[in-house]
């Protein structure tokens, strides 16, 4: 199974990130914070797929984050393999003032397993500007059970934590890309060691009196 680590164009690595979660958790608000650094309040979800891109510089390397918002499609459960294609990371979003939205993420995680099994997973607790009814322990337990790389606490309303999401996710994806590239470039070395080791075993037998 190949790992989806990103594509490179004009010297800039591009990674696809997908926002997933229940209706009303603030996915579109997070999307608008990333896209235009604005907050429009709890507006009704539109129907469709929306995308935006942000360029970041991490470890002196330019990367492009392409963020995809489901924009209300989740109510119809119509996301397919084509939607998840080339996804590098999934941002699983719940609302800290509504515990059921954390439990509901398990259903979306099933889609991730089926359609984007190699994508990295990150958990986002949104709306920290409201009463927090989901404990840190509950969030960490979900993250550990579903192999999430990191847990973020954000507020799309105030902008709290949004920049940290981008920079931390970007750092994880870049590190993964470097590791995958190194392993690909040096796969011949591992093969050479294996072959030489086999020859040594065959030629290294000795007889004793």
C-alpha positions as CSV (number, residue, x, y, z in Angstrom):
1,X,0.0,0.0,0.0
2,X,1.5,3.3,-1.1
3,X,1.6,6.3,1.3
4,X,0.1,9.5,0.0
5,X,2.7,12.1,1.0
6,X,2.1,15.0,-1.4
7,X,3.0,16.1,-4.9
8,X,5.6,18.6,-6.0
9,X,5.1,21.4,-8.6
10,X,7.6,24.2,-9.4
11,X,9.7,23.2,-6.3
12,X,6.7,23.5,-3.9
13,X,5.2,20.5,-2.2
14,X,1.4,20.3,-2.2
15,X,-0.6,18.5,0.4
16,X,-4.4,17.9,0.4
17,X,-6.2,18.2,3.7
18,X,-9.8,17.3,4.2
19,X,-12.1,18.6,6.9
20,X,-14.6,16.0,8.3
21,X,-17.2,16.1,11.1
22,X,-20.8,16.5,12.0
23,X,-23.0,19.4,10.8
24,X,-22.5,22.4,13.0
25,X,-19.1,21.7,14.5
26,X,-17.6,24.7,12.6
27,X,-15.8,23.1,9.7
28,X,-16.8,25.8,7.3
29,X,-15.8,28.5,9.9
30,X,-12.4,26.9,10.2
31,X,-12.2,26.8,6.4
32,X,-13.0,30.5,6.2
33,X,-10.4,31.4,8.8
34,X,-7.8,29.6,6.8
35,X,-9.0,31.1,3.5
36,X,-9.8,34.7,4.4
37,X,-9.1,35.0,8.1
38,X,-12.8,36.0,8.7
39,X,-15.7,34.6,10.8
40,X,-19.2,34.8,9.5
41,X,-21.1,33.3,12.4
42,X,-23.2,30.2,12.4
43,X,-24.5,30.5,8.9
44,X,-26.4,27.6,7.1
45,X,-24.2,25.1,5.3
46,X,-24.0,25.3,1.6
47,X,-24.2,22.2,-0.5
48,X,-21.0,21.3,-2.4
49,X,-17.3,21.0,-2.0
50,X,-15.1,24.1,-1.4
51,X,-11.4,24.3,-1.5
52,X,-8.7,26.9,-0.8
53,X,-4.9,26.9,-0.7
54,X,-2.3,28.4,1.7
55,X,1.4,28.5,1.2
56,X,3.6,27.9,4.2
57,X,7.4,27.9,4.7
58,X,8.5,25.1,7.1
59,X,12.2,24.3,7.7
60,X,13.1,26.6,4.8
61,X,10.9,24.6,2.5
62,X,7.8,26.0,0.7
63,X,4.7,23.8,0.9
64,X,1.2,24.4,-0.3
65,X,-1.8,23.3,1.8
66,X,-4.9,22.6,-0.1
67,X,-7.9,22.5,2.3
68,X,-11.1,20.8,1.3
69,X,-14.4,21.6,3.1
70,X,-17.4,19.2,2.7
71,X,-19.8,22.2,3.0
72,X,-22.9,20.3,4.1
73,X,-22.5,17.3,1.9
74,X,-21.9,15.1,5.0
75,X,-25.7,15.1,5.7
76,X,-26.2,13.0,2.6
77,X,-23.2,10.7,3.2
78,X,-22.2,11.1,-0.4
79,X,-18.4,11.4,0.0
80,X,-16.7,8.8,-2.2
81,X,-13.4,7.4,-3.1
82,X,-12.9,10.2,-5.6
83,X,-13.3,12.8,-2.9
84,X,-10.6,11.3,-0.8
85,X,-8.2,10.7,-3.6
86,X,-4.7,12.0,-3.0
87,X,-5.6,13.0,0.6
88,X,-2.5,13.5,2.7
89,X,-4.2,14.3,6.0
90,X,-7.7,14.3,7.5
91,X,-8.8,16.9,10.0
92,X,-11.5,15.3,12.2
93,X,-13.5,18.1,13.8
94,X,-15.8,18.0,16.8
95,X,-17.4,20.8,18.9
96,X,-16.2,20.9,22.5
97,X,-19.7,22.1,23.7
98,X,-21.4,19.0,22.2
99,X,-20.0,15.6,23.3
100,X,-22.0,13.7,20.7
101,X,-20.0,15.3,17.9
102,X,-16.9,13.5,19.1
103,X,-18.6,10.1,19.1
104,X,-20.0,10.8,15.6
105,X,-16.5,11.1,14.3
106,X,-16.1,7.4,14.5
107,X,-18.4,7.0,11.5
108,X,-16.2,9.4,9.5
109,X,-13.1,7.5,10.5
110,X,-14.6,4.4,8.9
111,X,-14.7,6.3,5.6
112,X,-11.1,7.3,6.1
113,X,-10.1,3.7,6.7
114,X,-11.8,2.7,3.5
115,X,-10.9,5.5,1.1
116,X,-7.8,7.1,2.6
117,X,-6.1,4.5,4.8
118,X,-2.6,6.1,4.5
119,X,-3.7,9.6,5.3
120,X,-2.5,11.1,8.6
121,X,-5.3,11.9,11.0
122,X,-5.5,15.0,13.3
123,X,-8.3,15.7,15.8
124,X,-9.6,19.3,16.2
125,X,-11.8,20.3,19.1
126,X,-13.5,23.5,17.9
127,X,-15.5,26.3,19.7
128,X,-13.3,26.6,22.8
129,X,-14.8,30.0,23.2
130,X,-17.9,28.2,24.5
131,X,-18.5,25.9,27.5
132,X,-16.2,22.9,27.2
133,X,-18.3,19.8,27.8
134,X,-15.7,17.4,26.2
135,X,-12.7,16.8,28.5
136,X,-9.1,16.7,27.3
137,X,-9.0,13.1,28.5
138,X,-11.9,12.1,26.2
139,X,-10.3,13.8,23.2
140,X,-6.9,12.2,23.9
141,X,-8.6,8.8,24.3
142,X,-10.4,9.2,20.9
143,X,-7.1,10.4,19.3
144,X,-5.2,7.4,20.6
145,X,-7.8,4.9,19.6
146,X,-8.1,6.3,16.1
147,X,-4.3,6.9,15.6
148,X,-4.5,10.7,15.4
149,X,-1.2,12.4,15.3
150,X,-2.1,15.4,17.3
151,X,-5.1,17.0,19.2
152,X,-5.8,20.7,18.6
153,X,-8.2,23.0,20.5
154,X,-9.4,25.9,18.4
155,X,-12.0,28.6,18.0
156,X,-12.8,29.6,14.5
157,X,-14.7,32.5,16.0
158,X,-11.7,34.1,17.6
159,X,-9.0,32.5,15.4
160,X,-7.4,30.7,18.4
161,X,-5.3,27.7,17.4
162,X,-5.9,27.9,13.6
163,X,-2.4,28.9,12.7
164,X,-1.0,26.1,15.0
165,X,-3.1,23.6,13.1
166,X,-1.6,24.6,9.8
167,X,2.0,24.8,11.0
168,X,1.9,21.6,13.0
169,X,0.1,19.6,10.3
170,X,2.5,21.0,7.7
171,X,5.5,20.0,9.8
172,X,4.1,16.4,10.2
173,X,3.4,16.1,6.5
174,X,6.8,17.5,5.4
175,X,8.6,15.1,7.8
176,X,6.7,12.2,6.4
177,X,7.5,13.3,2.9
178,X,11.2,13.5,3.7
179,X,11.2,10.1,5.3
180,X,9.3,8.5,2.3
181,X,11.7,10.2,-0.2
182,X,14.7,9.0,1.7
183,X,13.4,5.4,1.9
184,X,12.7,5.5,-1.8
185,X,16.0,6.9,-2.8
186,X,17.9,4.4,-0.6
187,X,15.9,1.3,-1.3
188,X,18.8,0.1,-3.5
189,X,21.0,0.1,-0.4
190,X,18.8,-2.1,1.6
191,X,18.5,-4.5,-1.4
192,X,22.3,-4.5,-1.7
193,X,22.8,-5.3,1.9
194,X,20.4,-8.1,1.7
195,X,22.0,-9.6,-1.4
196,X,25.5,-9.3,0.0
197,X,24.4,-10.8,3.3
198,X,23.0,-13.8,1.5
199,X,26.2,-14.3,-0.5
200,X,28.2,-14.0,2.7
201,X,26.1,-16.7,4.3
202,X,26.6,-19.0,1.3
203,X,30.3,-18.4,1.0
204,X,31.1,-18.2,4.6
205,X,30.5,-21.8,5.6
206,X,33.6,-23.7,6.9
207,X,34.4,-27.3,7.9
208,X,36.0,-28.3,11.1
209,X,37.9,-31.4,12.2
